[in-house]
Amino acid sequence: MIIGGTAWLVLEDGTAYPGQSFGCADQAAGEVVFHTGMTGYQEILTDPSYKGQIVTMTAPQIGNYGVNAADAESNAIHVEGFIVRELTRQPSNWRAETSLSDYLAEAGVPGIEGIDTRDLTTRLRQKGVKRGVIVQGEADLVAAVKRAQQIPSMEGQDLVPSVTCDGPYEWNGTPGVAETSVTFRPQPAVAPNEDTLSVVVYDFGVKWNILRSLRARRCEVTVVPATTPPEEVLEYQPDGVLLSNGPGDPATVDYGVEAAKHLFGKLPMLGICLGHQIIGQAAGGTTFKLKFGHHGANHPVRVLATGAVEITSQNHGFAVNPNSLEKSGFVVTRINLNDGTLEGIRHKDWPVLAVQYHPEAAPGPHDAAPLFDRFIDMMRGAPPEIAADA
């Protein structure tokens, strides 16, 4: 680990930002995006949806509460690199087990601090996300620009195989962490005397708090690999199926789309983030790449049926075209108030819901957490319009 050595962030358009290295003193390459949350950096680092990306935090000081095992969202760091304005070297929090820099170093992930993150964020907002590299020392910046330009575009990339599980498993809590140490616990939606429900989760890059949120509502959770045939899922005889979040271009996840088509009308289904995009495509819709994506914990979403506004956590670079769903049997339930993009759909007759944002986000706003309650209601027989519009 080197803290304070010279490092550079170099973008494909030739822009170069000098800074100081932290974490692992190595190279990194990926799509550079920005995240507008003030907290939650460990959730971001361990979110499989960030595979292939270098993440910039817009909040000026990052790392002040450290890192601990209970807050991980997967068993590894998935970002390619991490960018901050000012790194807190000595965390101050009773839950901290290590520092952010040590956490990155152990995982072999480079970080860079001291760059003008405000200028970088403005550039990405105005011109769109850019491919970029983090290089160390007295680097050849011309060569770094060429390397950035050679990074494959996120469009056309299926990154799910790199993050999905190797085989099916039962989820019984965060590996290696006592349940009492996990502080975020949504309130159970069912009475203690009601029967438990069983849910099969398609792992396209699932965040552990999705699984925790189901378990908190007394669901038995089985996680299966992304390419699991739908016939095999039906053999579990679950009460419902959840399609998880994940990285890459949703248009490449044809195996997920085919599975969703097969399961439509057979079981209650909930899609989150990439799962939402997969359901949209299974309905005959199309997806497109956003200019700079939605990455933050403060995105306002309107529930069309009630007019309520939910503040949501989001992480995605693609979206479903609502016009492509006009003859699909699906209706729009939610829209993003920042840019009008599609945030939620449900089927008119089948028990199928999907949202683009992350209702499980932790830390993050909990406005959308009741969506899991609606999924529970739907598995217990509630009509989809009641479940979706509540």
N, C-alpha and C positions, 0 to 999 in steps of 0.2 A: 504494500500500500504506500502511495505517495500522496501527501496532502500539501498543496502549494506549488508543485511543479508546473511548469508552463504547459498549457494545453490550448487547443483551438477547436472551435466549432466552425466547420466549413460547409456552406450550402451549394447546391448545384448551380445556382445563379452567380456564383463567384463571391458572394458575401462571406467574410471571415470575421469571427468574433474571438478575440483573445481572452483567456481566462486561466484558472488554476485547476489542476487535477485533484480529484479525490476519489475514494473508492479504489477500484482497480486501475492502475496506470497502463491502460491498453487502448486499442483502437475500438471504435464502434461505428456502425453504419446502419441507416434506416431512414424511415420517413419521420421528419421532425414535426411534432404537433405540440400544442400548448394546452395546459389544464388550468382552469380558473378556480379550483378549490383552494381554500386556505389550509385545510388539513387533509388527512387521508393519504399521505404519500406512500405508506406501506401497502395500503389497499391497491394503489395505482401500480406500484412496483410488481406486485404479485398477481395482478389481474391478467389472465392469459390473453384477453382481448388486445393487450398492448404489444403482442408479439410482432416483431418487425418494425417497431417504432422507437424513436428517441423522444422522451417526454420533457417538455419545458414547464416548470411551475411558475405561474404568474405572481403568486404571493412572494414577497421579497425575502423572507427568512424561512428556511425549511430545515427540519431535523431537530427542532427544539424539544420534542417529547420522546425522541428516540424510537426504538423498535422493540417489539416483543413477539413471542411465538403465537400468542393468542389472536393477534390481529391479522395474520396472514390470510390471504384469499386463495392460495394454492401452495403447492410444495416447493415452489421455485420462484425466482425473480424472472419475469418475462420481458421487461423492457430491454432494448438494446443499449441504451444509455440514458443518463439522467442529467438535466440542466437546471441549475438554481442560481439565483442572484447572490444569496449569502447562505453558506452552510453553517449550521450550529454544530460545533465540534464536540461540545460537552452537553449532552441532553440533560434535562431536569424534569423528571417525572417518576413517580414511585413505581410505575409499571415498566419503565425502560429496562431492557436487558442488554442492549448494546447500542452503539451509535449508528446513525445512518451510513456514515462513511465505512465503518467496519463491516456493516451488513452487505454493502455493495462489494467491498473488497473480497469478502469470503465467497461471494457468488461469481466473482470474476467479471463484474459489470462496471464500466467506467462512468465517472461523473465529472462534470465541469461546473465550476462556480466562478462568480465574479464577472460574468458577461452581462451585457445590457439586455436583460430579458424583456424589458418594455419595448425596446426597439425591435427585438426579434419577434415578439408577439404581434406587433403592428405590421411587420412585414408579412407574416404568415396570414394575418387577417385580410390584408389588402391584395396579396398576390397568390394566396393559396398555400397549402402545405408544400414543403420542399424536401427533397431527399438531401441527406446531409451525413457528414462523418465527424467524429471526434478523433483528433490526432494529438499526439503527445510531443512535447519538446520543440526544438527548432525544425518544424515540419516544412516540407516542400508544399506550399499552398496551391501551386498550379496543379501538381499531381493529385492533391486532395480534392480539388474541384472536379477533375476528370473521374476520380473514383466515385464521387457523389453522383455524377451523371450516369454512371454505369450501374447504380443500384436498381434492381428491378422495381417497376412501379407496383404499388399496392393493388392496382387494378389487374385482375387476371390471376392473382395469387391465392391458392388454397392453402392456408396456414393451419387449418384445423388438425391435420394429421400430426403436426408437431406438438400439439398441446392436449389432445384427447387421451383418455386412459387406455391402458393396454388390454384390460378385460373388465367384465362387470364386477361390481362390489357393492356391499351394503354400507351405507353411511351411518356411522354411530358416533360422530363427533370429530372435532379437529384432531388429527393424528398427534399424539404426544402431548396433548393439552387437556387438563382436567376441565370438565364442562363448567365448573363453578368459576373458572378464570376468564371465561368468555363473557364480556360485559354486555354486549348487545343481544337482547332477547325480545323479539316481538311478542306481544301478548297472545297466548293461544286463542284460536278462534272457536274452539269446540269445548263443550262442557265435559268435565272429567268422566262422566258416565257414558259418553258417546263412543262408538267403536272407532278404532284407528283406521286410517285410510292408507293405501299403498300407492306410491308414485314411482314411476320409472322416469329417470332423468337422462335425456340424451346429452352426453358430454361433448359439446363442441368447443370447450374451453371454460367449463363451469367455474364460477366463483363459489367458494365454500359457504359464503353466507346465504346463498340461495338454498343450499342443502340444510344449513342451520335453521333457516326460516321455515322450511317444511317440517323439520323435526320439532321445532318449537310449537307447531300446530298439531303435534302427535301423529305425524305421518311416518310410515315406514318407507325408507328411501332406498331405491336401487339405482345405481349409476351405471350406464352402459356406454361403450365406445360409440363414436359418431357414426360408424358404418354398420352398426347393428341392424340386421334386417327387421322390418316391422313385424313380420310373422313371429320372430323370436321374442319381441317385446310383448306381443299378445299372449304368448305362452306364460308370462309372469302373472297374467290375469290382474293387472293393476286397476286401480280406480281412476287413475289419470296419468297423463304423460306430460312432461315438461321439456321443452326444447330450450337449451341454455344459450348464454352468450358465447362469443368466441371471436377470433381474429380473422383478418383477410377479407377478400372480396366475396360477398354472399352469392354472387352469380356463379361461382365455381363449386359450390357445395351441392352438387346435383343429387348425391346420395341422401342428404338430409331432406331435400325437396321431395324426392320420391317416397321417402318414409312418411313424411307428413301427409302426402296425398293418400297413401294407403290407409292411414289411421284416421283421416277425416270422417266424422260421423260415427266412429266406432267407440271412441273414448273421449272424455273431457280432455282438452289440451290447452296448455299455456305456453306461449313463446315469449322469451325475454331477449331483447337486443338482436343478436344474430338469429336467434330463434324466431323473432318477429319477422325478420327479413326472409327467412326460410318459409314461414307460413304464407307470407305475402306472395312469394314466387310459386308455392304450391297451389295457390288460388288463381294462378295465371298472370300475376303481376310482374313488374320489372323493378330493378333497383338501379340507382345511380350514385356516383361519388359526389360527396359534398365538397365545397371549396376548401374549408378548413376543419370540417367535422364538428362534432359536439363532444367536448371533453371538459366536464366540470360538475360541480355540485349545486348549481344554482339556475337550472334551466326551467322556466315556467311553462307548464303544460295545461291547456284548458280541457276539461271534461265536457264534451259537447252537450250531453244530455242534461247536465245540472248547471253548467256555467262555472263550476268550481275550478279553482286553479291550484295545481299541485306544483311545488318546487321539487325538482327531480335531479338525481345524479345521472349523468350520461357519459358514454364512451363509445362513439362509433363514427366511422368515416363515410358510411354509405347510408342510404335511405330508400324506402319504398315509394314509388311513384303512385300517388292515390288515384290518378286518372286511369291507371292500368287495372284497377280493381272494380271498375264500374259495373261489369257484368259478371262478377265473380260470386255473388251471394254474400260477400263481406261488406260491412259498413264501417265507416270511419267513426271512431269513438273519441279520439283525442288528437289535438294539434299542438305544435310548438308555437308559443307566442312570440318567440324571437324572430323566426324566419318562416313560419307557416308550414313547416314540413310535417309529415305524417308521424304521429306518436302512438296510435293505438287503433286496433281493428277488432271486430268480432264477427262471427258468422250469424246470419239471420235465423238459422234453424239449428245448426250443430253447436254443441258446447265447446266452442273454440274461441279463445281470447289471445291477444298478443299486444305487447307494448314495446316501444323502442328504447325506453329508459330502464334504469335499474331500481326496482322497488326494494331490493335487499340491501342497498348501499349502506356501508358502515365503515368508517364514520361518514355521515352525510345526512340529508334531510330524510325524515321518516314519513313525509306526507303520502308517499305512494305505497308504503308497506301493507296497507289493507288490501292491496291487490291479491296477496296470498290468501286472505280471508275469502275473497270472491272466488278464487280457484277452489277453495274448500267447499264453498256453497254450491258451486257448479258440480263438483264431484258428488255432492249429496242431493243433486237433482234440481237445483235452481235453474230457471230458464237463462240462456246466455245473455238476453237483454237486461235482465235484473242484475246478474253478476257483473256484467261489463260496465253498466251505467251507474252503479251504486257509488 
